[in-house]
Amino acid sequence: MSPSVETLHRRLKSESAKVRLEAARYLAEHAGPQDEELLREALARERIQWIRTALRRAIARVSSGTTNEPLEQSIDRDD
């Protein structure tokens, strides 16, 4: 079961860098368009570089529209 938006929001505001990093890493893999504002707010507050990096990855993922769905691959064959 994935964490709720409220849980992630609370984790991103945690005093524990470890908790914030785990939330940012989770969002880097699972964020959706609805999470962009939350991510940008967290990035504006965050001072630890590796957490900022994870938040930037999550924002880039949301901005590019990338999801965890498998990509369709086409194969060109010369028969």
DRENMILO-844554 format. One line per field, with one value per residue (C-alpha): residue number from 1; x, y, z. Coordinates in nm, 3 decimals, decimal comma. Layout:
# residues N
k <- c(NUM|...)
east <- c(X|...)
north <- c(Y|...)
up <- c(Z|...)
//
This chain:
# residues 79
k <- c(1|2|3|4|5|6|7|8|9|10|11|12|13|14|15|16|17|18|19|20|21|22|23|24|25|26|27|28|29|30|31|32|33|34|35|36|37|38|39|40|41|42|43|44|45|46|47|48|49|50|51|52|53|54|55|56|57|58|59|60|61|62|63|64|65|66|67|68|69|70|71|72|73|74|75|76|77|78|79)
east <- c(0,000|0,139|0,155|-0,110|-0,035|-0,079|0,174|0,427|0,370|0,432|0,745|0,886|0,850|1,008|1,303|1,474|1,682|1,646|1,266|1,270|1,513|1,297|0,991|1,179|1,316|0,970|0,833|1,120|0,982|0,607|0,514|0,225|0,114|-0,091|0,234|0,418|0,320|0,414|0,752|0,829|0,739|0,962|1,249|1,219|1,259|1,520|1,885|2,044|2,185|2,107|1,744|1,726|1,857|1,585|1,320|1,452|1,433|1,072|0,987|1,157|0,960|0,631|0,720|0,816|0,507|0,716|0,543|0,640|0,444|0,661|0,753|0,637|0,928|0,917|1,151|1,244|1,319|1,471|1,324)
north <- c(0,000|0,337|0,622|0,894|1,248|1,362|1,105|1,209|1,576|1,506|1,302|1,577|1,818|1,579|1,691|1,364|1,389|1,011|1,033|1,325|1,140|0,826|1,032|1,219|0,894|0,738|1,039|1,032|0,694|0,737|1,106|1,215|1,554|1,608|1,600|1,880|2,162|1,951|1,871|2,232|2,346|2,076|2,173|2,538|2,437|2,163|2,239|1,893|1,839|1,469|1,526|1,827|1,603|1,343|1,616|1,758|1,408|1,381|1,724|1,637|1,313|1,495|1,775|1,532|1,317|1,004|0,721|0,377|0,213|0,000|0,163|0,002|-0,103|-0,139|-0,375|-0,319|-0,638|-0,686|-1,011)
up <- c(0,000|-0,094|0,157|0,142|0,030|0,390|0,512|0,248|0,328|0,698|0,617|0,397|0,691|0,942|1,153|1,059|0,742|0,699|0,696|0,451|0,223|0,222|0,128|-0,144|-0,289|-0,286|-0,471|-0,720|-0,832|-0,774|-0,794|-1,007|-1,136|-0,819|-0,614|-0,794|-0,557|-0,254|-0,411|-0,495|-0,143|0,007|-0,226|-0,121|0,247|0,211|0,288|0,257|-0,090|-0,142|-0,039|-0,274|-0,552|-0,491|-0,486|-0,814|-0,969|-0,855|-0,999|-1,327|-1,342|-1,285|-1,529|-1,805|-1,752|-1,697|-1,513|-1,387|-1,666|-1,896|-2,221|-2,539|-2,752|-3,125|-3,302|-3,663|-3,848|-4,187|-4,319)
//
